[in-house]
């Protein structure tokens, strides 16, 4: 069956091994910082699977990834903030996912590139402003986040300064992004599954990649207890900017 799936998606054993390795490493990063795991997977897997295909596949894997992290850090979940955000973000997620389905592939690449390149200075700017956020603040930002997260991967990056402004730290951020990630990516899987973007072989690939992320959540927790978050944050920002350059080159190539 594995050989059939590989034939269907056009990859060999080397590419498949690299995909598994990427899923594990990205999940470790995500479990340390709470952000950017899906973005790293999209950046690394896009040359193998294609820009339009990689997002649905990563969405399937991200359901398992986020569910595992939520379980590992379940005692740190701040449920009032989660519900305040998700009640308004969920409709936006559905709208954003439908928009993604009908976007041309080069437009998708440009959208991903623009989001990624703006996320780094945007996060730093809001952090430096010392934003203070209450539950109503999350309810207000929910629709905007929902649409962005539905169209892109790694939309939780825009929530980083809001989490800090609400006083969340470390494992609390990882727990809440895990809960949000489960909701978001389940929504995407349902929407993509009703479209031509996500077929059975791609669902299987996503599930296999998701299995690779399970031990990574525990490895990430071990690293989190021993590594300064700032070091990881800088590394993630470098990866994000490199990914933005890749998507810009792919997107602009369709117009010139």
Secondary structure, DSSP 4 states (H G I P E B T S, - for coil): -HHHHHHHHT--HHHHHHHHHHHHHHHHHHHHHSSSHHHHHHHHHHHHH-HHHHHHHHHHHHHHHHHHHHHHTGGG--HHHHHHHHHHHHHHHHHHHHHHHHS-HHHHHHHHHHHHHHHHHHHHHHHHTT----HHHHHHHHHHHHHHHHHSS-GGGGGHHHHHHTT--HHHHHHHHHHHHHHHHHHHHHHHHTSTT--HHHHHHHHHHHHHHHHHHHHHHHHHTTS-HHHHHHHHHHHHHHHHHHHHHHHHHTT-
